[in-house]
């Protein structure tokens, strides 16, 4: 993990086309702005983990026989 110290208005570049900007700091909260191409999905970690969990559950709930009949 890379740990950086940044001030309001400072930014970090990831790859060639993602920029993370520190918009503000209030107490222990940091407000970030993210500039990235529209085709890149950006999620808060807790939302991303919930999506992954639901996707795994959906795979386990697939009715293989029903799917085979649809593909015929």
C-alpha positions in Angstrom: 0.0 0.0 0.0 1.2 3.5 -0.9 0.5 6.0 1.8 0.6 9.7 0.9 0.1 13.0 2.6 -1.9 15.5 0.5 -3.4 18.9 1.2 -6.7 20.3 0.0 -6.4 20.8 -3.8 -3.6 18.3 -4.2 -4.1 15.2 -6.3 -2.8 11.8 -7.1 -2.7 10.3 -10.6 -3.4 6.5 -11.1 -2.3 5.2 -14.5 -2.8 7.6 -17.3 -6.4 8.6 -16.8 -7.5 8.5 -13.2 -7.0 11.5 -10.9 -8.0 11.6 -7.2 -8.3 15.2 -5.8 -8.5 16.1 -2.2 -11.5 18.5 -2.1 -11.6 19.2 1.6 -10.8 17.9 5.1 -13.2 18.3 8.1 -12.0 16.6 11.3 -11.5 13.0 10.5 -13.3 13.1 7.2 -11.7 13.7 3.8 -13.7 14.7 0.8 -12.3 13.2 -2.5 -13.1 13.9 -6.1 -12.4 11.3 -8.7 -11.8 12.0 -12.4 -11.9 8.8 -14.5 -13.2 7.6 -17.8 -16.9 6.8 -17.8 -16.2 3.1 -18.5 -14.4 2.7 -15.2 -16.7 1.7 -12.3 -16.1 3.5 -9.0 -17.6 2.2 -5.8 -17.2 2.8 -2.1 -15.6 -0.4 -0.7 -18.6 -1.4 1.3 -20.8 -1.2 -1.7 -18.3 -3.1 -3.9 -18.1 -5.9 -1.3 -22.0 -6.1 -1.2 -22.1 -6.4 -5.0 -19.5 -9.2 -4.9 -21.4 -11.0 -2.2 -24.7 -10.8 -4.1 -23.0 -11.9 -7.4 -21.6 -15.0 -5.6 -25.0 -15.8 -4.1 -26.7 -15.4 -7.5 -24.3 -17.9 -9.1 -25.2 -20.5 -6.4 -28.9 -19.9 -7.0 -28.8 -20.7 -10.8 -31.1 -23.4 -11.9 -28.9 -25.2 -14.4 -31.7 -27.3 -15.8 -33.8 -24.2 -16.5 -30.9 -22.5 -18.1 -30.2 -25.5 -20.4 -33.8 -25.5 -21.5 -33.6 -21.8 -22.4 -30.5 -22.3 -24.5 -32.0 -25.1 -26.6 
